[in-house]
Amino acid sequence: ERMNQLRAFQAEHGHLSVPQKDPLLGAWMQSIRRQCKLFKEGKPARDINAKRMEDLNGIGFQIKMRKQPILTDEENEAFDAMIEKLSEFK
């Protein structure tokens, strides 16, 4: 079920950087990242096996997140508006 929700999130947002505050996927993604890391290190991983890793990799899942956060559409629009105002100010 969560994989389908993750695919839906990706289809809607164009990425898999699910915010931790997301009510459906936030905590699950954090847990999956921890489990994937353990699996790759050869340690016991409760929810991850080779098939699930293959499925996650198949949709572009990254264990390690980028340091830079992904902005929402509203945040991008607000940023663009401020840049435009700044260029007019010059």
N, C-alpha and C positions, 0 to 999 in steps of 0.2 A: 504494500500500500504506500509506504513512504517513498519508494522509488518512483511510483507514478506521480506522487505529489512533487517530487524533485524534478521530474521531467516537465511537469506542468509549469513549475516555477521558472525553469530554464526557457521554455517556450514563451512565457509572458515577459521575462526580464532580459533574456539574451545572455544570461550568465548563471553560474552556480554559486555565486557568493551570497549565500543566504544569511541575512542578518541574524545574530543570536537572539534578538527580541522577536523574531518571527514566531507566531504562536504554534504553527504546525511543524515547521522544520528546524527551527533554531537549535534547540537542545539536541535533537536527533543528529544534525550535521556535526555538532561539536563531538558527540559521542562516537560517531562513525569515523571522524578524523583520528581520534585517539585509538580506536580499534584498528584502523588501517595502519597506523604507525607501528603498533605492536605486532601486527601480522607481518609487516615488511621486515621487522627486526627478528622474526622467528619466534616471537613470544606468543603465549596463548591469547587469542582474540575471540571474545564471546560471540560477536555478531558478524564476523568477517571470515570468509573462506575464499578460495581461489576463484570460484564462480562469481561471487559478489564483487570481488576486486575487478574482475574482467568487466562486469556490468557497469560498475562505477567509472572505470577508465574509458569504457566505450562511449560514455556521454560527456567526457571531458572533465571528470572530477579531479580535483587537485587536493592532495593531502595537506600540503602546506599552503596557507593563504598568503596573499600579497600583503605587505605592510600597509599599502595605501587603500583606504576604504573605497568602495563603489558608491557613488552618489545616486540618490533617487532622481527621477525626472524633474521633480519640483526643485530640488537642490541645484541641478544643472541649469535649469531655466533661471533661477535666482542669481546664480553665479554669472551666467551670460549677460543678464540685465545689468548687474553691477559693473562688469567689464565695459559694457557699452556706455554706461554713465561715466565711468572713469575716462574713457577715450574722448567723450564729449567735453569733459572738464579740462582736459589738457588744452 
